[in-house]
Amino acid sequence: MTAPGIRGGQDAEDLDVEEVLALVKDGNHSGRPAAGHGPAHTPTAAPGEGRGAGHGQGAHHRATPWAEARVIASRAGRALAARRGPVSVTLGDALGLALAAPLTALTDLPSFDTSAMDGWAVAGPGPWGVRDEGVLAGHAEPAPLADGEAVRIATGARIPPGTTAVLRSEHGRTDEKGRLHPTREVQHGQDIRPRGQECRSGDQLLPTGAVVTPAVLGLAAAAGYDTLAAVPRPRVEVLVLGDELLTEGRPHDGLIRDALGPMLPPWLRALGAEVVALRRLGDDAKALHRALTRSAADLIVTTGGTAAGPVDHVHPTLRRIGAELLVDGVQVRPGHPMLLARLDADQYLVGLPGNPLAAVSGLLTLAEPLLRTLAARPASEPYTLPLREAAHGHPHDTRLVPVVLRGDHAVPLHYNGPAMLRGVAAADALAVVPPGGTRAGEEAELLDLPWAAAGIGACFT
């Protein structure tokens, strides 16, 4: 989705993709400190970064501005990318990954002169005597043609030496003696794809950082590749917290259905991640501690438990394991209790609020920029559209409001409370509404939802 009104410099968090790729290419990185905690291992400092105190601990606490939180998350992804090297993947496993090296042609394309059409290969001016045998694709080099000769040829077949043109089937006729006559003028070289027409061996076809699409897979195969050097897919583990959650049936007796367990894994896959596990832990501090200390994922995503209630165990558990809080609350509604923590040099945690739309807000604020930078995927071009209706704002915080796109306007949707998914389920994007709100007709920055930006089928593979 593109639109007028792009704001220059809006995405300060969308930085240094080339640097990330260089770090991934170099791998892990002589001169880097060993895994651990403390200032020596903190990602590039940003205002508000590195606060260690949690909510309710008596220490001064300031929620991070929304745009700044995205910068910090992006830098966390860059720091983690610096510790991982590229991987070699088969073409079948490369879709959606970023290239860790340029795609360079391993052969000329085409690798021999080939026919662009079904018809006859002809030599010299007509009419031509036609050989009995034909030339098919996949066969060895055919015998040369002499002037005045023609031979039936299929699309993709090798051009016989001495051929001056290919006459299309619909542009030739044979007489009673079997001689071939053209029905229109024949140009020298017509309908012949010469060797190297598309590229020569050694040509750069795509740069480092290009995202592997289905068309890229086809190009790589045509250019001779069986495997590609790629930035590895981020590994994510999802921990669903809360004793009140049901996994099936209707809500009853104070219990509610878990909406985040079904929603988060496909959403994370749409962001380019490999979801290695989904675990439901309830409100169990010991189980949360075990899960955090035993996980091998690059990013752990928790749901719920990020506030300071009696069963909110995320902050106490992070303090217990010595994690470093990089973002502890964000000035955004819904979702302000979200957090980002560095567990060690190779692992981060994004804590999402338990309310569904608040969790979506945390996903787009913290998980998306971290995963995108970690995977070296390019950021979407920021854009704005005028809102057809006013969007009410919070007095001090940014608001994220589900919208649908209608021509050159965005229409805010109702049912946008923290616990509601009805609005975002119908949405194409989220509007970034600044403190104080946005008037009808005023431009608002938009964050595309992955299924709206990429197409419902492609983004979840």
C-alpha positions in Angstrom: 0.0 0.0 0.0 1.3 3.4 -0.9 -0.2 6.8 -0.5 0.6 10.4 -0.8 1.8 12.4 2.2 4.9 10.4 3.1 6.6 12.0 6.0 10.3 12.3 5.6 12.4 10.9 8.4 9.4 9.4 10.2 10.9 6.0 10.8 13.9 6.7 12.9 13.8 3.1 14.0 14.2 1.8 10.5 17.9 2.2 10.5 21.1 0.6 9.2 19.8 -2.5 7.4 23.1 -2.6 5.5 24.9 -2.5 8.8 22.8 -5.4 10.1 23.6 -7.4 7.0 27.3 -6.7 7.4 27.1 -7.8 11.0 25.3 -11.0 10.0 27.8 -11.7 7.3 30.7 -11.4 9.7 29.0 -13.6 12.2 29.9 -13.5 15.9 32.4 -11.1 15.9 35.7 -10.7 17.3 36.0 -8.0 19.9 32.4 -8.5 21.2 32.1 -9.1 25.0 30.8 -12.5 26.2 27.2 -12.9 27.1 26.2 -11.3 30.3 24.5 -8.2 31.7 25.4 -4.6 32.3 26.3 -1.5 30.4 29.0 -3.1 28.3 26.3 -5.3 26.6 23.6 -2.7 26.2 22.5 -2.0 22.6 23.4 1.5 21.3 22.0 3.9 23.9 18.9 5.8 23.4 17.0 8.1 25.7 15.2 6.1 28.4 17.1 2.9 27.5 18.6 0.6 30.2 16.2 1.4 33.1 16.2 -1.5 35.5 13.4 -0.7 37.9 10.0 -2.3 37.3 6.6 -1.0 38.1 5.7 -0.6 41.7 9.3 -0.9 43.0 9.6 2.6 44.4 12.2 3.7 41.8 11.5 6.5 39.5 9.8 5.2 36.4 9.0 7.0 33.1 7.1 5.3 30.3 8.9 5.5 27.0 7.5 7.6 24.2 6.0 5.4 21.5 8.3 6.3 18.6 11.4 6.0 21.0 10.2 2.5 22.0 10.3 1.4 18.4 13.8 2.8 18.0 15.0 0.9 21.1 13.3 -2.3 19.8 15.0 -1.9 16.4 18.4 -1.4 18.0 17.8 -4.5 20.1 17.2 -6.5 16.9 20.4 -5.0 15.4 22.4 -6.0 18.5 21.1 -9.6 18.3 21.7 -9.8 14.6 25.4 -9.0 15.2 25.7 -12.3 17.1 24.3 -14.5 14.3 25.9 -15.6 11.1 24.2 -16.4 7.8 22.7 -19.8 7.0 22.7 -21.8 3.8 19.1 -22.8 2.9 17.6 -24.7 0.1 15.4 -22.8 -2.3 12.4 -24.6 -0.8 13.2 -23.1 2.6 14.3 -19.6 1.5 11.0 -17.8 0.9 10.7 -14.6 2.9 14.3 -14.6 4.1 16.7 -11.7 3.3 19.8 -12.5 1.2 23.0 -12.5 3.2 25.1 -12.2 0.0 24.4 -10.8 -3.5 22.7 -13.2 -5.9 25.3 -13.5 -8.7 24.6 -15.4 -11.9 26.4 -18.7 -12.0 25.8 -19.0 -15.8 24.8 -17.0 -18.8 21.0 -16.7 -19.2 20.1 -18.2 -21.5 23.1 -20.4 -21.5 22.8 -21.1 -25.2 21.0 -19.5 -28.2 17.4 -20.7 -27.9 14.2 -20.4 -29.8 11.6 -18.0 -28.4 8.8 -19.5 -30.4 7.4 -22.7 -31.9 8.1 -22.7 -35.6 11.0 -23.3 -38.0 14.7 -22.4 -37.6 15.7 -21.1 -41.1 19.0 -20.3 -42.7 19.3 -17.6 -45.4 16.5 -16.3 -47.5 13.4 -18.4 -48.3 11.9 -20.5 -49.5 13.5 -23.3 -47.6 13.7 -27.1 -47.8 12.5 -28.6 -44.6 14.4 -31.4 -42.9 12.4 -34.4 -41.7 13.6 -34.3 -38.1 12.7 -31.6 -35.6 14.6 -29.9 -32.8 13.1 -30.2 -29.3 13.9 -28.5 -26.0 16.3 -30.4 -23.9 18.1 -32.2 -26.8 21.8 -31.9 -27.6 23.1 -29.4 -30.1 21.4 -30.0 -33.4 23.2 -30.4 -36.8 24.1 -27.1 -38.5 21.8 -25.6 -41.2 23.0 -24.6 -44.6 21.5 -21.7 -46.6 18.1 -22.6 -47.9 17.4 -25.2 -45.1 14.8 -25.1 -42.3 14.0 -27.4 -39.5 11.0 -27.6 -37.2 11.9 -26.2 -33.7 10.1 -25.9 -30.3 10.2 -23.1 -27.9 13.3 -23.3 -25.7 15.2 -25.6 -28.0 18.8 -25.0 -29.0 19.3 -23.0 -32.2 21.1 -25.0 -34.8 24.4 -23.4 -36.0 23.9 -21.4 -39.2 20.3 -20.3 -38.2 19.5 -16.8 -39.2 16.0 -16.5 -37.8 13.1 -18.4 -36.3 9.9 -18.3 -38.4 6.8 -18.6 -36.2 4.4 -21.4 -37.0 1.6 -18.9 -37.9 3.9 -17.0 -40.3 4.9 -19.9 -42.6 3.2 -22.3 -45.1 4.5 -25.2 -47.1 3.7 -25.8 -50.7 2.9 -29.1 -52.5 6.6 -29.9 -52.8 7.1 -29.5 -49.1 9.0 -26.2 -49.3 8.5 -23.6 -46.6 7.4 -20.1 -47.6 7.2 -17.0 -45.2 3.9 -15.2 -45.1 5.5 -12.0 -43.9 9.0 -10.4 -44.0 11.7 -12.3 -42.0 14.1 -10.2 -40.0 17.6 -11.4 -39.2 17.7 -12.9 -35.7 14.0 -12.7 -35.1 12.6 -14.8 -32.3 16.0 -16.0 -31.2 17.0 -15.5 -27.6 20.8 -15.1 -27.8 23.1 -16.6 -25.2 23.5 -14.1 -22.3 20.5 -11.9 -23.3 19.3 -11.7 -19.7 22.7 -11.8 -17.9 26.2 -13.0 -18.2 27.9 -15.3 -15.7 29.1 -13.2 -12.8 26.5 -10.5 -13.2 24.9 -9.3 -9.9 21.2 -10.1 -10.2 20.1 -8.9 -6.7 21.9 -7.2 -3.9 22.5 -8.3 -0.4 19.3 -7.7 1.7 16.8 -8.5 -1.1 13.9 -10.4 0.3 13.4 -13.8 -1.3 10.0 -13.8 -3.1 8.6 -16.6 -5.3 10.1 -14.7 -8.3 13.5 -14.6 -6.7 13.3 -18.3 -6.2 12.7 -18.8 -9.9 15.5 -16.4 -10.8 17.9 -18.2 -8.4 17.0 -21.6 -9.9 17.4 -20.3 -13.4 20.8 -18.8 -12.5 22.1 -22.2 -11.2 21.5 -22.1 -7.5 20.4 -25.0 -5.3 21.0 -23.1 -2.0 21.1 -19.5 -0.9 23.1 -17.6 1.8 20.4 -16.0 3.9 19.8 -14.2 7.2 18.3 -16.8 9.5 14.7 -16.6 10.5 14.3 -15.3 14.1 13.2 -18.0 16.5 10.3 -17.0 18.8 8.7 -18.7 21.7 5.3 -17.6 22.9 4.3 -17.9 26.6 0.6 -17.4 27.4 0.1 -16.5 31.0 -3.2 -16.5 33.0 -5.2 -19.0 35.0 -8.5 -17.6 33.6 -7.9 -18.7 30.0 -9.8 -21.5 28.3 -8.5 -23.2 25.2 -11.9 -24.4 23.9 -15.6 -23.9 24.3 -17.5 -20.9 25.5 -16.6 -18.6 28.4 -18.1 -19.6 31.7 -17.8 -19.2 35.4 -15.4 -16.3 35.2 -13.2 -18.0 32.6 -12.6 -16.5 29.2 -11.3 -17.9 25.9 -7.6 -17.4 25.1 -7.6 -15.2 22.0 -3.8 -14.6 22.0 -2.7 -18.2 21.7 -4.4 -18.7 18.3 -3.6 -15.2 17.1 0.1 -14.6 18.0 1.9 -17.5 16.2 0.5 -16.8 12.7 1.0 -13.0 13.3 4.6 -13.6 14.3 5.1 -15.8 11.2 3.7 -13.0 9.1 6.5 -10.8 10.6 9.1 -13.4 9.4 9.6 -15.4 12.6 9.8 -19.1 13.2 7.6 -19.9 16.1 9.4 -22.7 17.9 6.9 -23.2 20.8 3.6 -22.0 22.2 3.3 -22.7 26.0 0.4 -22.0 28.3 1.8 -21.5 31.8 -1.1 -20.0 33.8 -0.2 -17.6 36.7 2.8 -19.7 37.9 6.0 -17.8 38.8 8.0 -21.0 39.0 6.8 -22.2 35.6 7.6 -18.8 34.1 11.1 -18.8 35.6 11.8 -22.3 34.2 10.5 -21.3 30.8 12.6 -18.2 30.6 15.8 -19.8 31.8 15.5 -22.9 29.5 14.3 -21.3 26.3 16.7 -21.3 23.3 14.6 -18.8 21.3 16.0 -15.5 20.1 12.9 -13.7 21.3 10.4 -14.8 24.0 7.0 -13.2 23.8 4.8 -13.3 26.9 1.2 -12.4 27.2 -0.3 -10.8 30.4 1.4 -10.4 33.7 3.2 -7.1 32.9 1.5 -4.9 35.4 1.9 -4.9 39.2 -1.0 -7.1 40.4 -0.7 -10.0 42.8 -0.3 -12.6 40.0 1.7 -10.4 37.6 4.9 -12.4 37.7 6.8 -11.0 34.7 8.6 -8.1 36.4 9.6 -10.1 39.5 10.9 -13.0 37.4 12.9 -10.6 35.2 14.5 -9.2 38.3 15.3 -12.6 39.6 17.2 -13.7 36.5 19.0 -10.4 36.2 17.4 -9.2 33.0 17.9 -5.7 31.8 14.7 -3.7 31.1 15.1 -1.6 28.0 11.5 -0.5 27.8 9.3 -0.6 30.8 5.9 0.8 29.8 5.2 2.8 26.6 3.2 6.1 26.2 0.7 4.4 23.9 -3.0 3.3 24.3 -3.9 0.6 24.3 -1.0 -1.4 25.5 1.0 1.0 27.8 2.2 -1.8 30.2 4.2 -3.5 27.5 8.0 -4.1 28.0 11.2 -5.1 26.3 14.0 -6.8 28.3 17.4 -8.2 27.4 17.8 -11.6 29.1 21.4 -12.0 27.9 23.4 -11.1 24.8 21.6 -13.7 22.6 18.0 -13.4 23.9 15.3 -10.8 24.3 11.8 -10.8 25.8 8.8 -8.7 24.7 6.1 -8.6 27.4 2.7 -8.0 25.9 -0.4 -6.9 27.9 -3.1 -9.6 28.3 -5.9 -7.6 26.7 -6.1 -8.6 23.0 -5.9 -5.2 21.3 -3.3 -4.0 23.8 -1.3 -7.1 22.9 -1.6 -6.2 19.2 -0.3 -2.7 20.1 2.7 -4.2 21.8 3.3 -6.6 18.9 3.5 -3.7 16.5 5.4 -1.4 18.8 8.1 -3.7 20.1 8.1 -7.1 18.4 7.8 -6.0 14.8 10.8 -3.6 14.7 12.9 -6.0 16.6 12.1 -9.0 14.4 12.4 -6.9 11.2 15.8 -5.6 12.0 17.0 -9.0 13.3 15.9 -10.6 10.0 17.4 -7.7 7.9 14.0 -7.1 6.2 13.3 -3.7 4.8 10.9 -1.4 6.5 7.7 -0.4 4.8 7.7 3.1 3.5 5.9 5.3 6.1 2.8 7.0 4.7 -0.2 9.0 5.8 -3.8 9.4 4.8 -6.5 11.8 5.9 -9.0 10.4 8.3 -12.6 10.5 7.2 -13.8 10.9 10.8 -12.2 12.4 13.9 -10.1 10.0 16.1 -10.2 10.8 19.7 -6.8 11.0 21.4 -5.4 10.4 24.8 -4.4 13.6 26.7 -0.7 12.5 26.9 -0.1 9.2 25.0 -0.2 8.1 21.4 -3.2 6.0 20.4 -3.3 3.2 17.8 -6.7 3.0 16.2 -7.9 0.3 13.7 -8.9 1.8 10.3 -10.1 0.6 7.0 -8.7 2.2 3.8 -11.3 3.6 1.4 -9.8 5.2 -1.6 -7.7 8.2 -0.5 -9.0 8.2 3.1 -8.8 6.0 6.2 -12.0 5.3 8.2 -11.6 4.8 12.0 -13.4 1.7 13.3 -15.3 1.3 16.4 -14.8 -1.5 18.9 -11.2 -0.3 19.6 -11.0 -0.8 23.3 -8.1 -2.7 24.9 -10.0 -5.9 25.2 -11.6 -5.8 21.8 -10.6 -7.6 18.6 -13.7 -6.8 16.5 -12.2 -3.6 15.1 -8.8 -4.9 14.2 -10.2 -8.1 12.7 -11.9 -5.9 10.1 -9.0 -3.4 9.7 -6.4 -2.8 7.0 -4.1 -0.7 9.2 -3.7 1.1 12.5 -3.7 4.9 12.6 -1.1 6.5 14.8 -3.2 9.2 16.6 -1.0 11.7 18.5 -2.0 13.1 22.0 -5.1 15.2 21.7 -6.5 13.3 18.7 -6.8 13.8 15.0 -9.6 15.9 13.4 -11.6 14.7 10.4 -9.7 15.3 7.2 -6.3 15.6 9.0 -3.5 13.3 7.9 -2.5 10.4 10.2 0.4 8.0 10.0 -0.7 4.4 9.2 0.8 1.1 10.1 -0.2 -1.6 7.6 -1.3 -4.9 9.0 0.7 -7.7 7.4 -2.2 -9.4 5.7 -3.3 -6.1 4.1 0.2 -5.3 3.0 1.3 -8.7 1.6 -1.9 -10.5 0.8 -3.8 -12.9 3.1 -2.2 -16.1 1.7 1.4 -15.1 1.2 2.1 -13.5 4.6 1.6 -16.5 6.7 3.9 -19.0 4.9 
